Amino acid sequence: MDKKSEDVTLLLIEDDDIDAMTVERSFIKQRIANKVMRAYDGIEALEMLRNGMVSRPLVILLDLQMPRMGGIEFLKILRADKELADLVVFVLTTSKSESDMLSSYSQHIAGYFVKGEVGEKFLGIVDVLESYWKIVHLPK
């Protein structure tokens, strides 16, 4: 992996410990050395981003259904913040709701993955993320 792609941080916004461990284990299994940081909900994620606790370049992997502040509300606040509006967000959720999907894409997400449909193919999502940040240029 080249230096540029190793510098990309993944901010995982996920309240479920098992789902978070699945993501982290998948990165290890695929030998991806990128830093993974975790926030338990949208409020914590915004605090981390605004306080510079997550270094750029970064990609966000966002769950939608979380306590305190869910994913859709987080996306709206993120896109309204001129300092954070350009961040790349992928949604990883249990929701198959058409309205959740439309609401997410209206906030300019890069992709929408449904956890239950991914199953054994979760490593494929990890590969997509790694491939994405290897070939795109992300703002710092």
QUIPE-V276462 format. One record per backbone hydrogen bond with DSSP energy under -0.5 kcal/mol. CO is the residue of the C=O (numbers start at 1). NH is the residue of the N-H. Records with the same first field share a line. If there is no record, write none. Layout:
# QUIPE-V276462
CO: NH + NH
This chain:
# QUIPE-V276462
2: 6
3: 7
5: 8
9: 11 + 59
10: 12 + 37
11: 13 + 61
12: 14 + 39
13: 63
15: 17
16: 20
17: 21
18: 22
19: 23
20: 24
21: 25
22: 26
23: 27
24: 28
25: 29
26: 30
27: 32
28: 31
31: 33
35: 10 + 37
37: 12
39: 14
41: 45
42: 46
43: 47
44: 48
45: 49
46: 50
47: 51
48: 53 + 54
49: 52
53: 55
57: 9
58: 88
59: 11
60: 62 + 90
61: 13
62: 92
64: 66 + 71
67: 69
69: 42
70: 74
71: 75
72: 76
73: 77
74: 78
75: 79
76: 80
77: 81
78: 81
80: 82
81: 84 + 85
84: 87
88: 60
89: 110 + 111
90: 62
91: 113
93: 115
97: 101
98: 102
99: 103
100: 104
101: 105
102: 106
103: 107
104: 107 + 109
105: 108
111: 91
113: 93 + 115
114: 117 + 118
115: 118 + 119
118: 121
119: 122
120: 123
121: 124 + 125
122: 125 + 126
123: 127
124: 128
125: 129
126: 130
127: 131
128: 132
129: 133
130: 134
131: 135
132: 135 + 136
136: 138
